Amino acid sequence: MSSKLVGHEIAASTRIHSLINDLVQEVARLEQPIAEIREPDPARADHAKSALAEIGKYRGRPLVYPYLGTGAGHGPYVELEDGSVKMDLINGIGVHILGHSHPKVIAASVRGALSDVVMQGNLEPNHEYSLMGKRLVEVASKNSRLKYAWIATCGTMANENALKMARQKHSPARFVVAMKNAFAGRSTMMAEVTDNPAYKQGLPEYNEVLRIPWYDASEGARSTERTLALFKEHVAKHEKNISCLVFEPMLGEGGYRSAPRDFFVPLLEFCKEKKIAVWADEVQTFMRTGELFAFETLGIGSYIDICTVAKTLQCGATLYTEEYNPQPGLVAGTFAGGSAPLAAGLAILEEMVNGGYMGPNGKIQSIHKDFVGMLNRLNETTCKGLLREAGGMGLMIAVTPLDGGKDTVTQLLHTLFKNGVIAFSCGRDPYRLRFLVPAVMTSKDIAVAEKVIEKSILEMA
């Protein structure tokens, strides 16, 4: 008879589950007052200023915002060291999809933290690693041919692995076709794929990326024709030397610009004809567009060879078909993810799948409709003409404020922060106001955000 496994006993222990439940309930009790925007506490001003200065001193430059969290929050609200409470509508640039201190995320994190190791890797993983890979393949394969998942620490590493897979399959092809205004990550190669000079100052150009334009809604079908024509020109010039087409299903850093299915299909059909890998970069769109994958929202899953996800998952992952399963040694890495983040990522994924968030009548689409409607209402009334082109996909929402200039939008972001709402920018010429709205946002929360946005715009105007 086999002996009991201690790890299984720990996972099944009712005593441990009870203790975790008590911890989560106590945290929730203490965090109840964090339920509305609150001004900084003057008595904490010196402490907060000193703590923020210390960060700037040792990293070489100050933080973008005077943001230093206490480790407490509730839903869309977060408490800072200066005693203020802000409404967090950027969520770690998209990491905290369930807001702050979601009880299921806290509970999963604590369970993961009880593991024998802090970090898991591809050589010696624990069961969270196994469960993550299995669950990702289960949900991805429903509407695509994706069959495998390789887990990494972040979106940049997931993207690096994706490019390796595409290049190995089509060796010695070296070129990558990417969209204008794309963003792919912060490594040297992903900075090359990224189309923003500010993100690669001083870096060498490797000249391995070919650009095609994103969809222009003002041109409709002509935009698709122009993009496809340029793609064909690139292929004609570099026949058999193009490894993949990489695209974000909605431009992220590039301005939160969406495109219809009819824009993608001709490009993807051409890829299949020319045997070019189709790589969907869903590092930011994953779980946010109304379906788990934006390729499902757009109905293009059958074309996808490689798909990368991260942010909401608390780790990164590269999903791929049988054809792009790499040779041993191509992808590895000491770390795959922390035990607590892997456990939390699984809990978030299950909550998004089973919590009523997905589908045309799910919570995500409801939040999108209400939030975009709020921005349009302001643009038509008290902030007339000052909040243009509100839109996006699901919980990814942006609007062009005021004159859309870089300095103007930067000033607006700091005005919003002062007034209690944390947002961020995206795009260039015009620069846009970006929101990564948490999936726990209520109509009451949206009404609070409306007042702050209106106040901030009018202060600037």
C-alpha positions in Angstrom: 0.0 0.0 0.0 1.3 3.4 -0.9 2.0 5.9 1.8 0.1 9.2 2.1 1.7 12.2 0.4 2.2 15.1 2.8 1.6 17.7 0.1 -1.8 16.2 -0.7 -2.7 16.2 3.0 -1.8 19.9 3.3 -3.9 20.7 0.2 -6.9 18.8 1.7 -6.5 19.9 5.3 -9.8 21.3 6.6 -7.8 23.0 9.4 -5.7 24.9 6.9 -8.7 25.8 4.8 -10.4 27.2 7.9 -7.4 29.2 8.8 -7.1 30.7 5.3 -10.8 31.5 5.4 -10.4 33.3 8.7 -7.5 35.3 7.3 -9.4 36.3 4.2 -12.5 37.4 6.3 -10.3 39.4 8.7 -8.6 41.2 5.8 -12.0 42.0 4.3 -13.2 43.3 7.7 -10.3 45.6 8.0 -10.5 46.8 4.5 -14.2 47.8 4.6 -13.5 51.5 5.0 -11.6 51.5 1.7 -14.8 52.1 -0.3 -14.5 55.6 -1.6 -12.0 58.2 -2.8 -10.2 59.9 0.1 -7.9 62.9 0.3 -4.3 62.4 1.6 -3.8 62.7 5.3 -1.7 65.8 6.0 -0.2 64.1 9.0 1.3 61.4 6.7 2.6 63.8 4.1 6.3 63.8 5.3 6.4 60.1 5.7 5.0 59.5 2.2 7.3 62.0 0.6 10.3 60.5 2.3 9.3 56.9 1.2 8.8 58.0 -2.4 12.1 59.9 -2.5 13.8 56.7 -1.3 12.4 54.8 -4.3 13.6 57.5 -6.7 17.0 57.6 -5.1 17.8 53.9 -5.6 16.2 53.3 -9.0 17.6 56.5 -10.5 14.4 58.4 -11.2 11.1 59.0 -9.5 7.9 57.1 -10.0 5.5 58.3 -12.6 2.9 59.0 -9.9 3.4 59.5 -6.2 1.9 56.1 -5.7 3.1 53.8 -2.9 0.5 51.3 -1.8 0.0 50.2 1.7 -1.0 46.7 0.6 -4.6 47.3 1.2 -7.5 47.9 -1.2 -11.0 46.9 -2.0 -12.4 46.4 -5.5 -11.5 49.4 -7.6 -10.1 51.3 -4.6 -6.6 51.3 -3.3 -5.0 52.8 -0.2 -1.7 54.7 -0.5 0.9 55.6 2.1 -0.1 59.2 2.1 -3.4 58.2 3.6 -5.4 58.7 0.4 -7.6 56.3 -1.4 -7.7 56.3 -5.2 -9.9 54.6 -7.7 -7.5 52.4 -9.7 -8.5 52.3 -13.3 -5.2 51.1 -14.7 -4.7 48.1 -12.4 -0.9 47.6 -12.7 -1.3 48.2 -16.4 -3.8 45.3 -16.5 -2.6 42.8 -13.9 -5.4 43.2 -11.3 -8.4 42.4 -13.4 -10.5 41.5 -10.3 -9.4 44.7 -8.6 -7.8 44.9 -5.2 -8.1 42.3 -2.4 -10.5 40.0 -4.2 -11.2 37.2 -1.6 -10.7 34.3 -4.1 -7.4 35.8 -5.2 -6.2 36.3 -1.6 -7.2 32.8 -0.6 -5.4 31.2 -3.6 -2.3 33.3 -3.0 -2.1 32.2 0.6 -2.5 28.5 -0.4 0.2 28.9 -3.0 2.5 30.6 -0.5 2.3 27.5 1.7 4.1 25.5 -1.0 7.6 24.2 -0.2 9.2 26.6 -2.7 8.7 30.2 -3.6 9.5 29.9 -7.3 8.7 27.1 -9.6 10.6 26.3 -12.8 10.4 24.2 -16.0 12.9 21.7 -14.5 11.2 21.1 -11.1 7.6 22.3 -11.1 4.9 21.6 -8.6 1.2 20.9 -9.2 0.2 24.5 -9.8 2.4 24.5 -12.8 0.8 21.4 -14.1 -2.7 22.7 -13.5 -2.0 26.0 -15.2 -0.7 24.4 -18.4 -3.7 21.9 -18.5 -6.3 24.6 -17.9 -4.8 27.0 -20.5 -4.9 24.3 -23.1 -8.4 23.3 -22.2 -9.8 26.8 -22.7 -7.6 27.7 -25.7 -8.4 24.6 -27.7 -12.1 25.1 -27.6 -12.0 27.6 -30.5 -8.5 27.1 -32.0 -5.9 24.4 -32.9 -3.7 25.4 -29.9 -2.6 22.3 -28.2 0.3 23.1 -25.8 1.3 25.7 -23.3 4.7 26.8 -22.1 4.7 28.9 -18.9 7.1 31.8 -18.3 7.4 34.6 -15.8 5.9 37.5 -17.9 4.5 38.6 -21.2 7.9 39.6 -22.6 9.3 36.1 -22.0 6.2 34.5 -23.5 6.7 36.7 -26.6 10.4 35.8 -26.8 9.5 32.1 -26.7 6.8 32.6 -29.4 9.3 34.2 -31.8 11.8 31.4 -31.2 9.1 28.9 -32.1 8.2 30.6 -35.3 11.8 31.1 -36.4 12.8 27.6 -35.6 9.9 26.2 -37.6 10.7 28.4 -40.6 14.5 28.5 -40.2 16.4 30.3 -41.7 13.7 32.9 -42.1 14.5 35.9 -39.9 12.0 38.6 -40.7 8.9 39.4 -38.6 5.9 41.3 -39.9 4.4 43.5 -37.3 1.8 46.3 -37.1 2.7 50.0 -37.0 2.4 51.3 -33.4 2.7 47.8 -32.0 4.0 47.0 -28.6 5.6 43.6 -27.7 7.6 44.0 -24.5 10.8 45.4 -23.0 13.6 42.9 -24.0 16.0 43.9 -26.8 14.2 41.8 -29.4 10.7 42.8 -28.3 11.8 46.5 -28.3 12.6 45.9 -32.0 9.1 44.5 -32.6 7.7 47.5 -30.7 7.0 50.5 -32.9 7.8 53.4 -30.5 11.2 55.2 -30.8 10.8 56.4 -27.1 11.0 52.8 -25.9 14.4 52.0 -27.7 16.5 55.1 -27.5 20.1 54.2 -27.9 19.4 50.6 -28.9 20.8 49.3 -32.2 18.4 48.6 -35.1 18.6 45.0 -36.2 16.3 45.6 -39.2 14.4 42.3 -38.8 10.9 43.8 -38.5 8.7 44.7 -41.5 5.7 47.1 -40.8 2.2 47.1 -42.1 -0.4 49.6 -41.1 -3.2 49.0 -38.6 -6.8 49.4 -39.5 -8.1 52.9 -40.2 -11.8 53.0 -39.4 -12.3 56.1 -41.6 -11.2 54.2 -44.7 -13.0 50.9 -43.9 -12.4 48.3 -46.6 -9.8 50.4 -48.4 -7.7 50.3 -45.2 -7.7 46.5 -45.3 -6.8 46.5 -49.0 -3.8 48.9 -48.4 -2.5 46.8 -45.5 -2.8 43.5 -47.4 -1.1 45.1 -50.5 1.9 46.2 -48.4 2.1 42.8 -46.7 2.2 41.2 -50.2 5.0 43.6 -51.2 7.1 42.5 -48.2 6.6 38.9 -49.0 7.4 39.4 -52.6 10.7 41.1 -51.6 11.6 38.6 -48.8 10.1 35.4 -50.1 10.8 32.5 -47.7 12.5 34.8 -45.3 9.5 35.8 -43.2 8.9 33.7 -40.1 5.7 35.1 -38.7 3.0 37.8 -38.6 2.6 39.1 -35.0 -0.4 41.2 -34.1 -2.3 42.4 -31.1 -6.0 41.7 -31.7 -6.5 45.3 -30.4 -3.6 47.8 -30.4 -2.6 48.3 -26.8 0.2 50.8 -26.2 -0.5 52.0 -29.8 -3.8 53.7 -28.8 -6.4 51.1 -28.0 -7.6 50.9 -31.6 -9.8 48.0 -32.5 -10.3 46.4 -35.9 -13.1 44.3 -37.3 -12.8 40.6 -38.3 -12.9 41.5 -42.0 -9.6 43.4 -41.5 -7.8 40.3 -40.1 -9.1 37.5 -42.3 -7.4 38.5 -45.6 -4.1 38.9 -43.8 -4.4 35.5 -42.1 -5.5 33.7 -45.3 -2.5 35.1 -47.0 -0.3 33.8 -44.1 -1.7 30.4 -44.6 -1.1 30.5 -48.3 2.5 31.6 -47.8 3.1 29.3 -44.8 3.9 32.2 -42.5 3.2 31.7 -38.8 0.3 33.5 -37.3 1.1 34.8 -33.8 -1.6 36.6 -31.7 -0.1 38.7 -28.9 -2.8 38.6 -26.3 -0.7 39.6 -23.4 -3.0 42.6 -22.7 -6.3 41.4 -24.3 -6.5 38.0 -22.5 -9.7 37.7 -20.4 -10.7 41.3 -21.2 -12.6 41.4 -24.5 -15.8 39.6 -23.5 -14.3 36.1 -24.3 -11.2 34.6 -22.7 -9.3 35.2 -26.0 -9.7 38.1 -28.3 -9.3 35.7 -31.2 -12.6 34.2 -30.0 -14.2 37.6 -29.8 -13.1 38.2 -33.4 -13.9 34.6 -34.6 -10.4 34.0 -36.0 -9.2 31.2 -33.8 -8.8 28.7 -36.6 -5.9 30.8 -38.0 -3.9 31.0 -34.9 -0.6 29.1 -34.7 0.9 30.8 -31.6 -0.8 32.9 -28.9 0.8 34.6 -26.0 -0.9 35.6 -22.7 0.1 37.2 -19.4 -0.9 40.1 -17.1 -4.2 38.9 -15.8 -2.7 35.4 -15.5 -0.1 36.6 -13.0 2.5 34.8 -15.2 3.2 34.5 -18.9 2.4 31.6 -21.3 3.0 30.7 -24.9 0.3 28.6 -26.5 1.0 26.8 -29.7 -0.1 24.1 -32.2 1.4 20.8 -32.9 3.3 22.2 -35.9 5.1 24.8 -33.7 6.1 22.5 -30.8 9.8 23.4 -30.5 12.8 21.1 -30.3 14.1 20.4 -26.8 16.4 23.2 -25.6 14.9 26.1 -27.5 12.7 27.4 -24.7 13.4 26.9 -21.0 14.3 29.2 -18.1 15.0 28.8 -14.4 11.8 30.4 -13.4 8.3 29.7 -14.6 6.5 31.6 -11.9 6.0 31.9 -8.2 3.9 29.4 -6.4 1.6 32.1 -5.0 1.1 33.9 -8.4 0.5 30.6 -10.2 -2.2 29.6 -7.7 -3.7 33.1 -7.9 -3.7 33.0 -11.7 -5.6 29.8 -11.7 -8.2 31.3 -9.3 -8.6 34.4 -11.5 -9.0 32.2 -14.6 -11.7 30.1 -13.0 -13.5 33.2 -11.7 -13.5 34.8 -15.1 -14.7 31.5 -16.7 -17.5 30.7 -14.2 -18.4 34.1 -12.7 -20.7 35.4 -15.4 -18.1 37.7 -17.0 -18.0 36.3 -20.5 -20.3 36.4 -23.5 -22.5 39.1 -25.1 -24.6 39.4 -22.0 -21.7 39.0 -19.5 -20.4 41.5 -17.0 -17.5 42.6 -19.2 -19.8 43.8 -22.0 -22.1 45.5 -19.5 -19.2 47.4 -18.0 -17.9 48.3 -21.4 -21.3 49.7 -22.5 -21.8 51.7 -19.3 -18.2 53.1 -19.2 -18.0 54.1 -22.8 -21.6 55.5 -22.6 -20.4 57.6 -19.6 -17.5 59.0 -21.6 -19.7 59.8 -24.6 -22.3 61.4 -22.3 -19.7 63.8 -20.9 -18.4 64.5 -24.4 -21.9 65.5 -25.5 -22.7 67.6 -22.4 -20.5 69.3 -19.8 -17.2 68.3 -21.5 -18.5 68.9 -25.0 -16.0 67.9 -27.6 -13.3 67.3 -25.0 -13.6 63.5 -24.8 -13.6 62.2 -28.3 -13.5 58.7 -29.9 -14.4 56.7 -26.8 -14.1 53.0 -27.4 -12.0 49.9 -27.3 -12.8 46.2 -26.5 -14.3 45.0 -23.3 -12.4 46.3 -20.3 -9.8 48.0 -22.5 -11.2 51.5 -23.0 -9.6 54.7 -24.2 -10.7 58.2 -25.2 -8.9 61.2 -26.9 -9.1 64.1 -24.4 -8.7 67.8 -25.0 -6.2 68.5 -27.8 -4.6 65.0 -27.7 -1.2 66.4 -27.2 1.5 64.6 -25.2 2.0 67.3 -22.6 -1.8 67.9 -22.2 -2.5 64.2 -21.6 0.4 63.9 -19.2 -0.9 66.9 -17.2 -4.5 65.4 -17.3 -3.2 62.1 -15.9 -1.7 63.9 -12.9 -4.9 66.0 -12.5 -6.9 62.8 -12.4 -4.5 61.3 -9.9 -4.8 64.4 -7.7 -8.6 64.1 -7.9 -8.7 60.4 -7.1 -8.6 58.4 -10.3 -5.5 56.5 -11.6 -5.4 56.1 -15.4 -2.6 56.0 -18.0 -1.9 57.1 -21.6 -1.5 55.2 -24.9 -1.1 56.0 -28.6 0.8 58.9 -30.3 -0.6 61.9 -32.2 -3.1 61.8 -30.7 -2.2 60.6 -27.2 -5.1 59.0 -25.6 -6.4 58.5 -22.0 -6.4 54.7 -21.3 -8.4 52.8 -18.8 -8.0 49.1 -17.9 -11.3 48.8 -16.0 -11.5 46.1 -13.3 -14.1 43.4 -13.9 -15.6 44.2 -10.5 -16.6 47.7 -11.5 -20.2 48.6 -10.6 -22.6 51.3 -11.9 -22.0 53.2 -8.7 -18.2 53.0 -9.3 -18.7 54.3 -12.8 -20.7 57.2 -11.5 -17.8 58.1 -9.1 -15.4 57.9 -12.0 -17.6 60.1 -14.1 -17.5 62.9 -11.5 -13.7 62.8 -11.2 -13.2 62.7 -15.0 -15.6 65.6 -15.5 -13.9 67.6 -12.8 -10.5 67.0 -14.1 -11.3 67.8 -17.7 -13.0 71.0 -16.7 -10.0 72.0 -14.6 -7.8 71.5 -17.6 -10.1 73.2 -20.1 
